[in-house]
Amino acid sequence: CSAIAAALVRAVSVICLAKLPATQRVKVRLRELLPFVSFGAPHIGQRLVNQVYSNIDVMLIGAIIGAPEAGIYAVAQQCIVLVAGKVNMVFGRVFFPLLARSKHDRSRVKSAYLRLQRYTAFVNLPLLAGLAAVAPVAFPLFLGDSWRGSIPIVQLLAVVAITRAIAGTVGPLLLVVGQTKRGFSWSILALALQSVGMWVGVGTGSLIGAASASVTVSLILLPLNYLLIVRPIVGACASAYFRTLAAPLWQSVAMAVVVCAVAGFVHSGGVSRSPQAVLALSLEVIAGVIAYLLLAWGTNRSQMREAIAMLFRKESAGAS
């Protein structure tokens, strides 16, 4: 409805402008539009390429292995890979004004970008690691026993989601510095590597092979993302860049170990939708949340407070 309303408003505006006297009509000079086109066209192209990149694995699986397998893979992908995109979108909107104010000062842009990376990792990494850890109970509980085979797919795609969450923070950075052409070129490269990797993975005839290929490609793209986008824009910052990821990474791994340990002590009863399964999932989630919060609170309380404040501030702004 909102899209229709916006289209109607634009149409009415054009009609009203067309009826104005000649001296008051808006004059469009194509030469003045060229800077906007040179900025916007690569960005639109990048978004289109990203859509293909995000779905090329499902398309190849459906074409080569089969539609049922593509459906299983797509559900696993939707459940875990897209989570990171939502978190990145929230923090990207929060940090975009800060990056925009600092765009003429490279050192300030670097500082703001590293903060963005630190906070998205603080939320994304434990969330994705936790989803992978509880998948053996959660998937059969919510989707049924027939989806047990998708559990290893979910766990492999959690690695893909983590790498994409880390690399995906460059979106606001590219827009702020006006390097949409670089972003478009990067998306073309990522699509090419993903297509080749998935072709090899799908050729194994199994979803495990396809998901493993996606993991391999994502691990290759992550350092390339730093070398081809982050370093040219903000300058050399490899140690600071990976240091922002170190604490959330080991804390998330420790949290996943705790969840798996709890799962080893608490049995789900063997029935996907039994009360024991609900209890097991609840205890795993509670143990994971407590473990991560304690680890994060013990190492960096100020970052934890600020990240939570940003999330709630964004939610409040959206509600108002």
PLY file of the C-alpha trace (Angstrom):
ply
format ascii 1.0
element vertex 320
property float x
property float y
property float z
element edge 319
property int vertex1
property int vertex2
end_header
0.00 0.00 0.00
2.77 2.44 0.84
4.43 1.83 -2.54
1.14 2.50 -4.34
0.56 5.64 -2.31
4.06 6.91 -3.09
3.54 6.27 -6.80
0.25 8.17 -6.72
1.85 11.14 -4.98
4.60 11.26 -7.58
2.09 11.05 -10.44
-0.05 13.85 -9.00
3.03 16.00 -8.48
4.08 15.57 -12.11
0.60 16.47 -13.31
0.48 19.58 -11.14
3.91 20.71 -12.32
2.90 20.19 -15.92
0.07 22.67 -15.50
2.25 25.43 -14.09
3.05 28.47 -16.25
6.12 28.04 -18.39
8.17 30.39 -16.19
7.46 28.26 -13.12
7.91 24.81 -14.58
10.75 22.60 -13.48
13.47 22.34 -16.10
15.55 19.22 -16.22
19.10 19.52 -17.51
20.52 16.11 -18.33
24.08 17.35 -17.80
23.26 18.17 -14.18
21.85 14.69 -13.66
25.02 12.90 -14.74
26.72 13.00 -11.29
23.62 11.43 -9.72
23.45 8.79 -12.44
27.15 7.94 -12.08
26.59 7.47 -8.34
23.21 5.73 -8.41
23.55 3.41 -11.40
26.44 1.33 -9.95
24.62 1.14 -6.63
21.47 -0.17 -8.29
23.59 -2.59 -10.30
25.29 -3.78 -7.13
21.97 -4.47 -5.43
20.77 -6.46 -8.43
23.99 -8.47 -8.52
23.74 -9.05 -4.77
20.29 -10.54 -5.25
21.69 -13.04 -7.71
24.69 -13.68 -5.43
22.39 -14.40 -2.49
20.34 -16.93 -4.46
22.77 -18.49 -6.92
23.37 -21.44 -4.59
19.66 -22.24 -4.35
19.23 -21.86 -8.11
22.11 -24.22 -8.90
20.94 -26.77 -6.33
17.44 -26.71 -7.81
18.72 -27.06 -11.37
21.28 -29.81 -10.74
20.37 -31.72 -7.58
16.62 -31.19 -7.45
13.78 -28.97 -6.26
13.19 -30.76 -2.90
16.84 -30.34 -1.97
16.72 -26.70 -3.05
13.75 -26.17 -0.73
15.59 -27.69 2.23
18.65 -25.55 1.54
16.58 -22.40 1.05
14.78 -22.83 4.38
18.08 -23.36 6.19
19.50 -20.29 4.45
16.50 -18.13 5.32
16.67 -19.18 8.95
20.28 -18.22 9.51
21.97 -16.24 6.71
19.39 -13.46 6.60
19.66 -12.88 10.36
23.02 -11.19 9.91
21.63 -8.87 7.26
18.96 -7.58 9.61
21.47 -6.77 12.35
23.82 -5.10 9.88
20.95 -2.99 8.57
20.14 -1.67 12.05
23.72 -0.74 12.92
24.34 0.58 9.41
21.52 3.08 9.81
22.80 4.12 13.21
26.38 4.67 12.00
25.62 6.15 8.58
25.26 9.76 9.86
28.48 9.40 11.84
30.34 8.13 8.79
28.82 10.88 6.64
29.96 13.64 9.04
33.48 12.23 9.00
33.83 11.45 5.29
36.42 14.16 4.65
38.64 12.95 7.50
40.08 9.53 6.73
41.15 8.83 10.30
37.68 9.60 11.63
36.09 7.43 8.95
38.39 4.60 9.97
37.49 5.03 13.63
33.75 5.11 12.90
33.95 2.10 10.61
35.88 0.02 13.14
33.25 0.88 15.75
30.54 -0.26 13.34
32.42 -3.50 12.77
32.91 -4.04 16.50
29.25 -3.58 17.40
27.85 -5.68 14.57
30.25 -8.48 15.50
29.22 -8.14 19.15
25.61 -8.96 18.19
25.94 -11.09 15.05
28.59 -13.59 16.08
26.92 -14.92 19.25
23.52 -14.88 17.59
24.69 -16.99 14.66
26.87 -19.27 16.76
23.94 -19.77 19.11
21.57 -20.64 16.26
24.02 -23.25 15.02
24.42 -24.70 18.50
20.69 -25.06 19.22
19.81 -26.23 15.69
19.74 -29.98 16.62
16.83 -29.28 18.99
15.27 -26.17 17.48
14.81 -27.35 13.90
12.96 -30.60 14.70
10.96 -28.76 17.37
9.68 -26.00 15.09
9.71 -27.71 11.69
9.29 -31.42 12.51
11.38 -34.59 12.34
11.54 -34.47 8.55
13.89 -31.47 8.82
16.57 -33.19 10.90
18.64 -33.65 7.76
18.94 -29.89 7.41
20.75 -29.46 10.75
24.31 -29.85 9.37
23.34 -27.49 6.53
22.29 -24.87 9.07
25.51 -25.28 11.00
27.66 -24.89 7.89
25.66 -21.89 6.72
26.24 -20.29 10.12
29.90 -19.92 9.10
28.78 -18.34 5.81
26.50 -15.97 7.69
29.29 -14.92 10.05
31.65 -14.06 7.21
28.92 -12.18 5.35
28.03 -10.27 8.50
31.64 -9.16 8.86
32.07 -8.26 5.18
28.62 -6.68 4.90
29.56 -3.68 7.05
31.23 -2.06 4.02
27.85 -1.10 2.56
27.43 2.22 4.43
31.15 2.93 4.01
30.97 2.68 0.22
27.95 4.97 0.06
29.46 7.60 2.33
32.69 7.92 0.35
30.83 7.73 -2.96
32.65 4.63 -4.23
29.62 2.80 -5.58
31.60 1.67 -8.63
34.02 -0.15 -6.34
31.06 -1.79 -4.62
29.60 -2.89 -7.96
32.95 -4.38 -9.04
33.21 -6.19 -5.70
29.75 -7.71 -6.12
30.64 -8.94 -9.60
33.78 -10.60 -8.21
31.86 -12.17 -5.31
29.19 -13.49 -7.69
31.83 -14.98 -10.00
33.61 -16.79 -7.15
30.34 -17.95 -5.63
29.11 -19.28 -8.96
32.29 -21.27 -9.57
32.43 -22.56 -6.01
28.78 -23.59 -5.94
29.09 -25.27 -9.33
31.85 -27.44 -7.90
29.96 -28.03 -4.64
26.68 -28.88 -6.31
28.57 -31.26 -8.56
29.07 -33.52 -5.54
25.35 -34.21 -5.63
24.85 -33.48 -1.92
23.69 -30.52 0.12
26.65 -30.97 2.45
28.97 -30.54 -0.50
27.09 -27.45 -1.66
27.12 -25.87 1.80
30.81 -26.70 2.24
31.56 -24.98 -1.06
29.69 -21.90 0.14
31.76 -21.90 3.33
34.99 -22.14 1.33
34.03 -19.24 -0.94
32.98 -17.08 2.00
36.31 -17.68 3.76
38.13 -16.64 0.59
36.01 -13.51 0.16
36.52 -12.27 3.73
40.22 -11.30 3.46
39.61 -10.06 -0.10
36.92 -7.78 1.30
39.49 -6.15 3.54
42.18 -5.95 0.85
39.98 -4.62 -1.96
37.50 -2.40 -0.10
38.36 -1.61 3.51
42.09 -0.90 3.14
41.83 1.30 0.01
39.13 3.44 1.64
40.17 3.82 5.28
43.83 2.87 5.04
45.86 -0.04 6.40
44.30 -1.25 9.64
44.61 -5.04 9.54
45.52 -5.45 13.20
42.75 -3.13 14.42
40.26 -4.66 11.97
40.77 -8.22 13.12
41.16 -7.16 16.76
37.57 -5.88 16.69
36.49 -9.42 15.78
38.70 -11.36 18.19
36.74 -10.91 21.43
33.23 -11.55 20.00
34.61 -14.56 18.12
36.18 -16.40 21.05
33.30 -15.46 23.32
30.82 -16.84 20.79
32.80 -20.07 20.45
32.89 -20.40 24.24
29.16 -19.79 24.39
28.54 -22.48 21.74
30.63 -24.93 23.78
28.50 -24.17 26.84
25.30 -24.73 24.84
26.59 -28.05 23.50
27.58 -29.10 27.02
24.09 -28.31 28.30
22.62 -30.26 25.36
24.73 -33.24 26.39
23.23 -33.23 29.89
19.64 -32.39 28.95
17.91 -34.90 26.70
15.15 -33.76 24.38
13.34 -37.07 24.73
13.93 -38.10 21.13
10.57 -36.64 20.07
10.80 -33.39 18.12
7.79 -31.66 19.70
7.78 -33.16 23.18
7.83 -31.17 26.44
11.37 -32.46 26.96
12.45 -30.85 23.67
10.94 -27.51 24.71
12.70 -27.72 28.06
16.00 -28.66 26.43
15.84 -25.76 23.99
14.90 -23.33 26.75
17.80 -24.40 28.95
20.24 -24.24 26.03
19.16 -20.72 25.10
19.27 -19.50 28.70
22.70 -21.04 29.28
24.04 -19.53 26.06
22.73 -16.05 26.77
24.06 -16.05 30.33
27.46 -17.39 29.24
27.93 -14.80 26.51
26.72 -11.87 28.59
29.03 -12.80 31.45
32.00 -13.13 29.11
31.21 -9.86 27.34
30.54 -8.02 30.60
33.81 -9.24 32.05
35.92 -8.08 29.08
34.27 -4.90 27.82
31.36 -3.49 29.80
31.32 -0.09 28.09
31.01 -1.61 24.61
28.21 -3.86 25.81
26.25 -0.94 27.27
26.69 1.19 24.16
25.71 -1.59 21.74
22.53 -2.36 23.68
21.70 1.35 23.90
22.09 1.71 20.12
19.76 -1.20 19.43
17.05 0.13 21.73
17.52 3.66 20.44
16.97 2.46 16.88
13.89 0.46 17.85
12.42 3.47 19.69
13.05 5.73 16.72
11.38 3.24 14.39
8.36 2.95 16.69
7.91 6.70 16.92
0 1
1 2
2 3
3 4
4 5
5 6
6 7
7 8
8 9
9 10
10 11
11 12
12 13
13 14
14 15
15 16
16 17
17 18
18 19
19 20
20 21
21 22
22 23
23 24
24 25
25 26
26 27
27 28
28 29
29 30
30 31
31 32
32 33
33 34
34 35
35 36
36 37
37 38
38 39
39 40
40 41
41 42
42 43
43 44
44 45
45 46
46 47
47 48
48 49
49 50
50 51
51 52
52 53
53 54
54 55
55 56
56 57
57 58
58 59
59 60
60 61
61 62
62 63
63 64
64 65
65 66
66 67
67 68
68 69
69 70
70 71
71 72
72 73
73 74
74 75
75 76
76 77
77 78
78 79
79 80
80 81
81 82
82 83
83 84
84 85
85 86
86 87
87 88
88 89
89 90
90 91
91 92
92 93
93 94
94 95
95 96
96 97
97 98
98 99
99 100
100 101
101 102
102 103
103 104
104 105
105 106
106 107
107 108
108 109
109 110
110 111
111 112
112 113
113 114
114 115
115 116
116 117
117 118
118 119
119 120
120 121
121 122
122 123
123 124
124 125
125 126
126 127
127 128
128 129
129 130
130 131
131 132
132 133
133 134
134 135
135 136
136 137
137 138
138 139
139 140
140 141
141 142
142 143
143 144
144 145
145 146
146 147
147 148
148 149
149 150
150 151
151 152
152 153
153 154
154 155
155 156
156 157
157 158
158 159
159 160
160 161
161 162
162 163
163 164
164 165
165 166
166 167
167 168
168 169
169 170
170 171
171 172
172 173
173 174
174 175
175 176
176 177
177 178
178 179
179 180
180 181
181 182
182 183
183 184
184 185
185 186
186 187
187 188
188 189
189 190
190 191
191 192
192 193
193 194
194 195
195 196
196 197
197 198
198 199
199 200
200 201
201 202
202 203
203 204
204 205
205 206
206 207
207 208
208 209
209 210
210 211
211 212
212 213
213 214
214 215
215 216
216 217
217 218
218 219
219 220
220 221
221 222
222 223
223 224
224 225
225 226
226 227
227 228
228 229
229 230
230 231
231 232
232 233
233 234
234 235
235 236
236 237
237 238
238 239
239 240
240 241
241 242
242 243
243 244
244 245
245 246
246 247
247 248
248 249
249 250
250 251
251 252
252 253
253 254
254 255
255 256
256 257
257 258
258 259
259 260
260 261
261 262
262 263
263 264
264 265
265 266
266 267
267 268
268 269
269 270
270 271
271 272
272 273
273 274
274 275
275 276
276 277
277 278
278 279
279 280
280 281
281 282
282 283
283 284
284 285
285 286
286 287
287 288
288 289
289 290
290 291
291 292
292 293
293 294
294 295
295 296
296 297
297 298
298 299
299 300
300 301
301 302
302 303
303 304
304 305
305 306
306 307
307 308
308 309
309 310
310 311
311 312
312 313
313 314
314 315
315 316
316 317
317 318
318 319
